[in-house]
Amino acid sequence: MKFVAGQPRLHQRFPELRDSLPHLKLGSRSPVRRLEGLGLWLKDDGQYGDGPWGGNKIRKLEWILPDARRRGRGTILTFGALGTNHGLATALYAREHGLRVALALVDQPLDDHVRSQLERLRQSGATLHFTRDKWRTVAAVPWLMARHGLPYLLPAGGSSPVGTLGYVEAGLELGEQVAEGELPEPAVVVVAVGSGGTAAGLALGLELAGLSSRVLGVVVNDMLRLDSAALGRLSRRAARLLRRRGARLPEAAPSVDVSREWLGAGYGQPTPESGRALAMARERDGLALDPVYTAKAMAGALALLERGTSGPVLFVQTHGARP
Ligand SMILES: Cc1ncc(COP(=O)(O)O)c(C=O)c1O
């Protein structure tokens, strides 16, 4: 189907959703290009986002922020590690759209990157709660809910079914780019998995777009359950949400291949492969990756090529830090 610029593809594909599923446009179609040096295709979602931050989190916020407003919540309560991109993107964009943000933060290895993220978080106006680890965070939730007056509860990484719609939309966008001849149909789409919404949404979106590309999720986070079953469940919850809001969705059975091979010792811990991928991307194609998410995902993509995967491999750049 031919999409019109400026309106979400989900609304065009399922007009029944126009009134029931509000959307706030925060970015425009992200470009695709061939990375000749590395020998793969790139969808550059680092460029997604018209505001103070870019990357995959912005696509999720396009559905999350209006959902919070529709539910009459003044504050979003969400979760992440000290250097959370998701927390920072949410704080920056929510403030522009009249919502407050409270963040419960767990520890992660401190380096210059994490310190500077934390400084930006402090300046963002979000209320920060240092809950240290996963279990203390879970235990603090009732207190945090009361402290912030029944906030909009958003899981880590924005990977609620509503947030996942951002990548259903991106999957439809990629389908459109394939149909228009900008790139061949990928055999495999490689993406980092931190909380799962990006990979789960893409799998559903690509299936709705009629592509048979497989999604390979490269796990970079050992604090959440992020296997194929968990991501499949998230895709199905997103599909159910669309149906409940009235979409006449065809039967879909999206699935994500998930690998922990490039995780290393844990979240935020570099590996030799991620260091090599970061350097190769910069030197061969001028592509800036981050050490926590996209360098590990790129290590996975390069390994596919080295192992002789047949068909085009597409890497999704999800890192969109802006100074
Ligand atoms: C730069 C970057 N890439 C990838 C991801 C992973 O996305 P998701 O949380 O949807 O799995 C994140 C966040 O977790 C991120 O900040």
The ligand as a Tripos MOL2 file, in Angstrom:
@<TRIPOS>MOLECULE
LIG
   16    16     1     0     0
SMALL
NO_CHARGES

@<TRIPOS>ATOM
      1 C1         20.9640    3.1100   21.7470 C.3       1 LIG1
      2 C2         20.0250    2.0070   22.0790 C.ar      1 LIG1
      3 N1         19.9100    0.9730   21.2220 N.ar      1 LIG1
      4 C3         19.0910   -0.0650   21.4750 C.ar      1 LIG1
      5 C4         18.3290   -0.1060   22.6230 C.ar      1 LIG1
      6 C5         17.4800   -1.3100   22.8450 C.3       1 LIG1
      7 O1         16.1450   -1.0910   22.5660 O.3       1 LIG1
      8 P1         15.0410   -1.8870   23.3810 P.3       1 LIG1
      9 O2         15.0970   -1.3410   24.7800 O.co2     1 LIG1
     10 O3         13.7700   -1.5500   22.7090 O.co2     1 LIG1
     11 O4         15.3840   -3.3210   23.3410 O.co2     1 LIG1
     12 C6         18.4110    0.9590   23.5400 C.ar      1 LIG1
     13 C7         17.6420    0.9610   24.8050 C.2       1 LIG1
     14 O5         17.4880    0.0370   25.5300 O.2       1 LIG1
     15 C8         19.2810    2.0350   23.2670 C.ar      1 LIG1
     16 O6         19.4000    3.0710   24.1070 O.3       1 LIG1
@<TRIPOS>BOND
     1     1     2 1
     2     2     3 ar
     3     2    15 ar
     4     3     4 ar
     5     4     5 ar
     6     5     6 1
     7     5    12 ar
     8     6     7 1
     9     7     8 1
    10     8     9 2
    11     8    10 1
    12     8    11 1
    13    12    13 1
    14    12    15 ar
    15    13    14 2
    16    15    16 1
@<TRIPOS>SUBSTRUCTURE
     1 LIG1         1 GROUP 0 **** ****
